[in-house]
Amino acid sequence: MAIPRGDAVALARALIKIDSRNPTLVPESPGEGDCARLLASVLDDWGFSVDVLEAIPNRPNVVARLGPADAPALMLNGHLDVVGVEGMVHEPFAAEIRDNRIYGRGSADMKSGVAAMCAAAIAGASSECERQILITAVADEEYESLGMRELLSAGIRSEAAIITEPTRLAICPAHRGFVWMDVVFRGRAAHGSRYDIGVDAITHAGLVLAELEKLERTRESGSRHPLLGRASLHASTISGGVGMSTYPEECKLAIERRTLPGESTEKAVNEVTSACAAVRATHPQLDARVTLTTAQRPSDVAVDSSIVKRLRSALEREKVPVRIEGLSAWTDAALLNAVGVPTICFGPGDIALAHAAEEFVQVQEIETATRVLTRVVREWCRGEG
């Protein structure tokens, strides 16, 4: 498919038209392979040096470079996988333009951002580029970030990075992390009339939830991040019991804790184990096992850091309002920051539309993001700043 050189809107539509649903989230879906191969072909046509790294079958990463290979690099990053389409109110992969909006799954999250960063790279880099521009388009960000983890395992690094997640063109230097936990409560099954021997696992789960809700209320007056506000915890799912006339022997509770920069996974898990201990002090029969299922770190870059200043200057020069905000969703920025690559988010689209029944991106936002990122690339390549 021929995409005009540097045409971000045309590239965004071409990417959106490809079904790249994450097969871990949506079994038997195609994955990122076709989308990655199209992007690699376009970038090759545009003059990038391109590699397709396929550590996971049909789920490749695209790595493309402009400028001297041994020079300091600025990374522009995005992901190619999208979530499911069940319940969508428009055709998910038509990339139809209506009212100056492109509709489709992945339009906001985040194929328009990928298109904008690629177009900006080719527009901003010149043949005399003193530094390197590194484009990375990865798989699996929506589930386990296998693509980004593979890039980092391969030793790919840069001086700084911008991930073009949908931020409504705000600079987002920080986002929360998350910790997922399962709590299994064990009771004693008995006939519903036998209160003398039955132990209600569901009631015990409720008592622990009440204890956690007390803790949640204290967060309103606790520590806050200047961009992200406070941490949070909520019950995600609960299941248990076998019938109306039986004391439930087991109850399973899933909990999500959103963490602030500086908070550890251990702290989040300890909050839940402490709540169980507090309930056990008055209900000795409580039997609860807390298990960590997965966790991702928060991300935080100082608002006066070099990469924030660089992007802020580009916005000002392009006469785009400067907004610095926290991002509500988790991104691969946390993984890059963890290995010492200062990484922030900036891109077209609204994160509120990600995964939604109606997903779209404003064409004007793609064009504006491309213009701003082009200036960032141009000044980076000239060695400015």
Summary of the structure (lengths in Angstrom):
residues: 385
radius of gyration: 23.7
end to end distance: 37.2
largest distance: 83.8
contacts: 1395
relative contact order: 0.19
helix: 33%
strand: 25%
